[in-house]
Amino acid sequence: MKEEEVKRCQIQEWYPKFKSVSIKTQIHELPELFVEYLLDDSGPFLLPESITGEDALPQRIRNPEEEDDFQVPEDSEDESEQPSPPPCFPELELVVKQTIETFDGAVFPKLNWSAPKDAAWVSTTGNLKCTSFSEIALLLKSSETLTHDLCHAFDSCDDKTSSRPSTFYLALRKWYPSFHPEMEFRCFVSHRLLVGISQREVTSFYPVLLEKKDVLKISIQKFFMENVQKVFESEDYTFDVYVTEDGRIKIIDFNPWGAFTLPLLFNWEELETGLVENGDSAQFRIIDTRCGVRPGLKTAVPYDYLDTSPGSGWDQFLRNADEELRMQSKSPEAGA
């Protein structure tokens, strides 16, 4: 993998070319001080001071007595006890506020490559919906996934010259409350050919996909040939799409081929060899039974421990567990 292939998958690079077939997005350059704030874990977890007085957790229950326990006496002479003032980014907060208002009051954030999906649990809604700068800062600051963007973006590149891009961007994307997760799909492109399509949300079984599978495959293949194949510059990559209720297709994201990109219902070996060699139309995979569900792929747990295919981390763990069970059943104490 080359650096230029990774760079093409940054949202500020691909979105202008595919704006007409993507979801509404505004992109803002992040000041380096804000990037440093996201990376700083040397002190207490502090959210930026809001110039508009917005609160990232407006529904939390405050206990004044407990808050008093953390107050430093005004006459204390120990400067080390004095709490650091929270950071403040007034210019960034104002442009974010304007974007949120433009998008009817709600957005979801991502940086150059990644969204803070692993931090959704800290929000008051349990998802990435944000209605204020403070909520966005909370998600970004809480996310371990974004560490990849911030520190390890080019680690998988053969021609790596740096560990991070020179500039980071905050993409604010319009929040659609009617979004159906079963209608998002990951598409795998090898040698500029669409070789695989996978259900994106693999933690659930959706019977509706069984009925629509053939129609969805044809629609996505047609969309790829008409809108993506001759426009995106890389030969090998993945892209995520969403199919609306009226059948329109919207590009959600682009990702590099391999490396940190999840193959979902495929594995990279078959994508790189078998599917390409067959030369047939793209394989379309969905979870067709409840037994096929892959729990946990939303989390920040390494994929090796979620993949259950032969040789995977879970496969080895289950084999060890079975062996341990057999050993216990054969021991003299087991029959006592």
Disulfide bonds with the S-S distance in Angstrom:
none
